[in-house]
Amino acid sequence: MTETFDSSDPVSEIRTLVSEIAQALVDDPSAVKVEAIIDQDIAVLRLEVAPGDVGKVIGKQGRTARSLRTILGAASMKHRRRFALDIVEADDRSGEQEDE
């Protein structure tokens, strides 16, 4: 699945990058969704994958997730905007508010 993006929009560009990396890591690439939540100076990217693929994007001892965040850190410097990454299971969204 190839997404088109406006190259002048850094959030869209980084969202596509995270999506493509995640799709390469998981067993079910069609379940990968990346949502951008933009605040004043930070863009939070919510990476949603199938429940069975969460471990693949987190990696052993969190190494894969840390690597993704390192890439986002480098992109932050280039685009002068902070990016954060949240990894959630596809079924995790409905239960978010119940924990609070």
C-alpha positions in Angstrom: 0.0 0.0 0.0 1.6 3.2 -1.1 0.5 6.5 0.3 0.9 9.8 -1.4 2.0 12.7 0.7 2.8 16.3 0.4 6.6 16.6 0.7 6.2 20.1 2.2 4.3 18.5 5.2 6.9 16.9 7.5 4.3 15.2 9.6 2.8 13.4 6.6 6.3 12.5 5.4 7.3 11.0 8.8 3.9 9.3 9.2 4.5 7.5 5.8 8.0 6.6 6.8 6.9 5.0 10.1 4.1 3.2 8.3 6.4 1.7 5.7 8.9 0.5 8.3 6.2 -1.0 10.4 4.7 -2.8 7.4 8.1 -4.3 6.6 8.3 -5.7 10.2 4.9 -7.3 10.8 3.1 -10.3 9.5 -0.1 -8.4 8.8 0.9 -5.2 6.9 -2.8 -4.4 6.1 -3.4 -3.8 9.9 -0.8 -1.1 10.2 -2.2 2.3 10.8 -0.3 5.5 11.8 -2.3 8.4 13.2 -0.7 11.8 13.8 -1.9 13.8 16.7 -0.5 17.3 16.4 0.0 19.6 19.3 1.8 23.0 19.3 5.4 21.8 18.9 5.1 18.0 19.0 3.5 15.4 16.7 2.6 12.2 18.4 2.4 9.2 16.0 0.2 6.4 17.1 1.3 3.2 15.5 -1.5 0.6 15.5 -0.7 -3.0 14.6 -2.5 -6.3 14.9 -2.3 -7.8 18.4 0.0 -10.6 17.2 2.4 -8.1 15.7 3.0 -5.8 18.7 6.0 -7.8 19.8 7.5 -7.4 16.3 7.5 -3.6 16.4 8.7 -3.5 20.0 11.4 -6.1 19.6 13.5 -7.9 22.2 14.0 -5.6 25.2 12.4 -2.8 23.2 15.2 -2.5 20.7 13.1 -2.1 17.6 10.9 0.5 19.2 13.9 2.4 20.4 15.4 2.3 16.9 12.1 3.7 15.5 12.3 6.5 18.1 15.9 7.2 17.2 14.9 7.6 13.5 12.1 10.0 14.7 14.7 11.9 16.7 16.9 12.4 13.7 13.8 13.5 11.7 13.0 16.0 14.4 16.3 17.7 13.9 15.8 18.0 10.2 12.2 19.2 10.3 12.5 21.3 13.5 9.5 19.5 15.0 9.4 17.0 17.8 8.0 13.6 17.1 6.9 10.9 19.6 5.8 7.4 19.0 3.1 5.4 20.7 2.6 1.8 19.8 -0.9 0.4 20.4 -2.7 -2.9 19.6 -5.5 -2.7 17.1 -8.0 -3.7 19.9 -6.4 -1.4 22.5 -8.2 1.8 21.4 -11.6 0.9 22.8 -10.3 0.4 26.3 -8.1 3.5 26.6 -10.6 5.6 28.5 -11.5 2.9 31.0 -8.1 2.9 32.6 -8.3 6.6 33.6 
